[in-house]
Amino acid sequence: MASLTPISQSHSLLKNPNLTTPQSPNFCSSFIPKDLPYSKAQSFKLPGMASRNVVVSATTAEKPRKRYPGEAKGFVEEMRFVAMKLHTREQAKEGEKEVKEPEERAVGKWEPRVDGYLKFLVDSKLVYDTLEGIIDKAAFPSYAEFRNTGLERSEKLAKDLQWFKEQGYAIPEPSSPGVTYAVYLKELSEKDPQAFICHFYNIYFAHSAGGRMIGKKALHLYTQAPF
C-alpha cells in the first residue's frame, strides 16, 4: 500500500529525526490533573507514599540486635549458659547433649568420704600448682593478665590439707589421673595458648561452683557425723 505522506515531508523527517517533540501523555487518572505539566507529572507521587517509606526505613534502622542468652547479665552468665548446654539433661536442666556412651550417663548419688575427699583436695592442689606456675612463668604474654586475680587456690588448699594432717589423717600422693592432667596442661600451655586458656577457664569455673558444693557437703557430713 502506498504511503499517504508526501515525499518532501518524508525526506525532512529522515534528515532531522529529532525535530518532533513528544506529545504530553493523556493521563486518565483522576488523581492527576489533566493540565499538570508533563515534567511535573513524571515526579508526581501519591500522598502518603513518601512518609510510608520513611517509617519503614526508620523501623528497620531501630530494630535492636538480638542478644545472646545471658548476655544482658555479663560475660560470665553468657558463658555459663553455653557451658550448661554441653551437659546432658540428667546433669543439668539446660543440658542438650545426647547420651551416646555408657560413661556419659549420670553417676549415682555421691556421698563424701574422708579418703575420697582428701584425694580430691590433693589432685586439685596439684592442678592449681601447675596452673599458677604456668601463669607466673608466662610463656605467652597473654598469660600474665591472669596473675593475682584473687582466684588463686594453691595456698588455701595447702592450709586445708595441713588441717587434716593435724587431725591425724594421712595425706595421699596425687593420683595417676591428676599427674597426667597436670603434665598435659603444662605441655598444652607451651604449644597452644588458646586451648590452654579454655582449660584454665573451665577449671576455675567448675571449681567455683562444683568444688564449693563438694566442700559444703563434706563440711556438713563432718559436723553431723565426724569422718
Secondary structure, DSSP 4 states (H G I P E B T S, - for coil): ----S-HHHHHHHHH-TT-S-PPPP----TTS-TTS-HHHHHT---TTHHHHHHHHHHHHHTPPPPPPTTGGG-HHHHHHHHHHHTSBTTT-TT--BPP-SGGGSPPPPP---HHHHHHHHHHHHHHHHHHHHHHHH-SSGGGGGGTT-S---HHHHHHHHHHHHHTTPPPPPPPHHHHHHHHHHHHHHHH-HHHHHHHHHHHHHHIIIIIHHHHHHHHHHHHHS--
